[in-house]
Amino acid sequence: LEGGRWWGQTRGGDAVLRSTKLVEQGAEPTWPQSPAPLLLQGDALAPLLAPLLAPLLDGAAEKSLLQSPFQLQLQFNPAKNPYQASIWIALRPKNNAVRANYQQLLSRLENNLPTEMRLENKNNVSLLLNSKGWVQAGWRWLATGELLVVLGAAPTDPLPKAMAKPRISQTAGLKLVAVPRLLDQRGLLPEQFPVVLKRSTLLRGQWRPGVAGGAAQVTGDSLLLD
């Protein structure tokens, strides 16, 4: 740790990350640029959404979708939306299995819905609505070949500029860029989140997996402007 920067190695054990040893600071990562208050990029969707999506998938479609590189952004919703924010996930399946089985996936989802939920398909956009007619989630294929999944809003045109043509990294690991101060102002950070980070105007972090079971590499920084 040096000022607002940190770096090192971690190794997982009993679901806990712990420091392994002191290491020299590595090269500065190339950070993604985004106007969103939170952006997360990764080379596989599985660590985030596997428990949620796996029951709806099987075979090649499951493997392809959960191993897709992705870009996740949090967007603040307009006042007319009942939810403060929405999560936009663009993912790029590694083969055609997901798209080829897309209608089958929708049918399986519809058959597993609670009675108070309904699925609506219009103009190549699928929406999941609750009993009040509020959009819980939506998804569509983009012209650039990505599958766009949205939680808390409808992925209808016009799309946010950053999501119309998402820049999905193929680099192994995860990259995070966030503006904690904005998130905290909306009440979107947990109470136990460190105060010094809540006040930050910029928080960036990168996690790269270790080679052949070796320690993972972590680096990041934060910026505080008063």
Salt bridges, closest charged atoms under 4 A:
GLU28 OE1 - ARG5 NH1 2.89
GLU28 OE2 - ARG204 NH2 3.65
ASP58 OD2 - ARG108 NH2 3.16
GLU120 OE1 - ARG118 NH2 3.87
GLU146 OE2 - ARG92 NH2 2.69
ASP157 OD1 - ARG140 NH1 3.00
ASP221 OD2 - ARG5 NH1 3.57
ASP221 OD2 - ARG204 NH2 2.74
ASP226 OD1 - ARG181 NH2 3.55
ASP226 OD2 - ARG199 NH2 3.20
